[in-house]
Amino acid sequence: PALGIEGAAWALVINFAAQIPIFLMIVHKKVLGISNLTVIGQSIIKPLLSGIITAVILYIALGFINSSTLRLIAIPILFGLIYMLINYSFGTFDQKDKLMTIFFFHKFRLIFKRKK
């Protein structure tokens, strides 16, 4: 009560930050039978590394685009496409994700083929 509504919010954040990782570790290990290193590698490390590599590629590529409007349009589109390709190549995706990625790029290619 002494810290008010912000104190309550911080208490929840600290509580969740402490409990959720422990809960997920127990569920993955005991219920699903997946090692914690596999979970960390597949769901944290690979996507994080993909995001960093994508950000570096975009930072370099956007140096060639002078228009701020074009940058505003290009950044989310390019980030999504490059991020998906890097995750695909890193093996982050399972078979279903890979099929959806191939389907997405096929549809994306068809959209640009029609406009030409």
Protein Blocks (a to p, Z undefined) as FASTA:
>chain_A
ZZommlmmmmmmmmmmmmmmmmmmmmmmmmnopafklmmmmmmmmmmmmmmmmmmmmmmm
mmmpmblklmmmmmmmmmmmmmmmmmmmnomacfklmmmmmmmmmmmmmmmmmmZZ
